[in-house]
Amino acid sequence: MKLQELFNMQEELDRFIQSNQEINEDVFRKKGLALLVELAELANETRCFKFWSTKGPSERSVILEEYVDSIHFLLSLGIEKDLNSLEIWPDPVAGKDLTELFLLTQKAIQEFLENYSMTNFMEIWSCYGGLALALEFTYDEVLEAYIQKNKTNYDRQRNGY
């Protein structure tokens, strides 16, 4: 997937939010925490770690929406650190079950927050690619869901979210 379209859309949304909310502080760490929270919400919807429960995962559409919520913050973090030159989604992490992928992704995010670099940024994208693969999301589905959620985020800002 070519990422430039997503970076451009996210940059416009970020500017709109910063203007609308009159944000004048550095929000990099807050966005990092938001990404970790969204990752946890995604894991919760998959229920992959809930060995004590027989209830299955949430509907696919709910899981996809949580997934793209994360992508919004991942893009935004890259923009904050001028890493939005990444053009192609890096090869996904493969051969891991969902629980391991979530743990690996959390670790990659933490490493990026402590030492932001293109290498660490790409590692997060690889992890998210692995999650997409494991969840059987196509890049087209991710793109379509991102675009829809982006519109929702604008609507929320306009309506005092």
C-alpha positions as CSV (number, residue, x, y, z in Angstrom):
1,M,0.0,0.0,0.0
2,K,1.2,3.4,-0.8
3,L,1.2,5.5,2.3
4,Q,1.5,9.0,1.0
5,E,-2.3,9.4,0.5
6,L,-2.8,8.4,4.1
7,F,-0.1,10.7,5.4
8,N,-1.6,13.6,3.5
9,M,-5.1,13.0,4.8
10,Q,-3.8,12.6,8.3
11,E,-1.8,15.8,8.1
12,E,-4.9,17.7,7.1
13,L,-6.9,16.2,9.9
14,D,-4.2,16.9,12.4
15,R,-4.0,20.6,11.3
16,F,-7.8,20.8,11.5
17,I,-7.8,19.3,15.1
18,Q,-5.0,21.5,16.3
19,S,-6.8,24.6,15.0
20,N,-10.2,23.6,16.2
21,Q,-8.9,22.6,19.6
22,E,-6.4,25.4,19.8
23,I,-3.5,23.0,20.6
24,N,-0.2,24.8,21.3
25,E,1.7,22.1,23.1
26,D,3.8,19.2,22.0
27,V,1.5,16.2,21.9
28,F,3.9,13.6,20.7
29,R,3.8,11.6,23.9
30,K,0.1,11.9,24.2
31,K,-0.3,10.6,20.7
32,G,2.0,7.8,21.6
33,L,-0.1,6.8,24.6
34,A,-3.2,7.1,22.4
35,L,-1.6,4.6,20.0
36,L,-0.9,2.2,22.8
37,V,-4.5,2.5,24.0
38,E,-5.9,1.9,20.5
39,L,-3.7,-1.1,20.2
40,A,-5.1,-2.4,23.5
41,E,-8.6,-1.7,22.4
42,L,-7.9,-3.7,19.2
43,A,-6.5,-6.6,21.1
44,N,-9.6,-6.5,23.4
45,E,-11.9,-6.7,20.4
46,T,-10.1,-9.7,19.0
47,R,-10.2,-11.4,22.4
48,C,-7.1,-13.4,21.3
49,F,-5.6,-13.4,24.8
50,K,-8.8,-14.3,26.7
51,F,-8.0,-17.9,27.3
52,W,-10.5,-17.9,30.2
53,S,-13.5,-17.0,28.0
54,T,-15.4,-19.0,25.3
55,K,-16.9,-15.8,23.8
56,G,-15.5,-15.2,20.3
57,P,-14.1,-12.0,18.9
58,S,-16.2,-8.9,18.0
59,E,-17.6,-8.5,14.5
60,R,-15.0,-8.0,11.8
61,S,-16.2,-4.5,11.1
62,V,-15.6,-3.5,14.8
63,I,-12.1,-5.0,14.7
64,L,-11.3,-3.2,11.4
65,E,-12.5,0.1,12.9
66,E,-10.3,-0.3,15.9
67,Y,-7.4,-1.2,13.6
68,V,-7.7,2.0,11.6
69,D,-8.1,4.0,14.8
70,S,-4.5,2.9,15.5
71,I,-3.4,3.8,12.0
72,H,-4.6,7.4,12.5
73,F,-2.2,7.8,15.5
74,L,0.6,5.9,13.8
75,L,0.5,8.3,10.8
76,S,0.2,11.3,13.1
77,L,3.3,10.2,15.1
78,G,5.3,9.9,11.9
79,I,4.2,13.4,10.8
80,E,5.2,14.8,14.2
81,K,8.8,13.5,13.7
82,D,9.0,14.2,9.9
83,L,9.0,10.5,9.0
84,N,6.1,10.9,6.6
85,S,8.4,10.2,3.7
86,L,7.7,6.5,4.1
87,E,6.0,5.6,0.8
88,I,5.4,1.9,0.9
89,W,4.0,-0.2,3.8
90,P,7.0,-2.3,4.9
91,D,6.9,-6.1,4.7
92,P,4.7,-7.4,7.4
93,V,5.9,-9.5,10.4
94,A,4.8,-13.0,9.7
95,G,4.6,-16.3,11.5
96,K,3.4,-15.0,14.8
97,D,0.0,-15.6,16.5
98,L,-2.1,-12.6,17.4
99,T,-1.0,-12.5,21.0
100,E,2.6,-12.4,20.1
101,L,1.9,-9.8,17.4
102,F,0.2,-7.5,19.9
103,L,3.1,-7.9,22.3
104,L,5.7,-7.3,19.5
105,T,3.7,-4.2,18.3
106,Q,3.5,-2.8,21.8
107,K,7.3,-3.2,22.2
108,A,7.9,-1.5,18.9
109,I,5.7,1.4,19.8
110,Q,7.5,1.8,23.2
111,E,10.9,1.7,21.4
112,F,9.8,4.3,18.9
113,L,8.6,6.6,21.7
114,E,12.0,6.4,23.4
115,N,14.0,6.6,20.2
116,Y,12.2,7.8,17.2
117,S,13.9,6.9,14.0
118,M,12.8,5.7,10.6
119,T,13.9,2.2,11.4
120,N,11.8,2.1,14.6
121,F,8.9,3.7,12.8
122,M,9.1,1.1,10.0
123,E,9.1,-1.7,12.6
124,I,5.7,-0.5,13.9
125,W,4.4,-0.5,10.4
126,S,5.7,-4.0,9.9
127,C,3.9,-5.1,13.1
128,Y,0.7,-3.5,11.9
129,G,1.1,-5.2,8.6
130,G,1.4,-8.5,10.5
131,L,-1.7,-7.7,12.4
132,A,-3.6,-7.0,9.2
133,L,-2.4,-10.3,7.7
134,A,-3.4,-12.2,10.8
135,L,-6.8,-10.5,10.9
136,E,-7.2,-11.1,7.2
137,F,-7.6,-7.4,6.3
138,T,-6.6,-6.4,2.8
139,Y,-4.8,-3.1,2.2
140,D,-7.9,-2.0,0.2
141,E,-10.1,-2.7,3.2
142,V,-7.8,-0.8,5.5
143,L,-7.6,2.2,3.1
144,E,-11.4,2.3,2.7
145,A,-12.0,2.0,6.5
146,Y,-9.3,4.7,7.1
147,I,-11.0,7.1,4.7
148,Q,-14.4,6.5,6.3
149,K,-13.0,7.0,9.9
150,N,-11.2,10.1,8.7
151,K,-14.6,11.6,7.7
152,T,-16.1,10.6,11.0
153,N,-13.2,12.3,12.8
154,Y,-13.9,15.5,11.0
155,D,-17.6,15.3,11.8
156,R,-16.8,14.7,15.5
157,Q,-14.6,17.8,15.6
158,R,-17.2,19.9,14.0
159,N,-19.8,18.7,16.5
160,G,-17.9,19.3,19.7
161,Y,-16.5,15.7,20.3
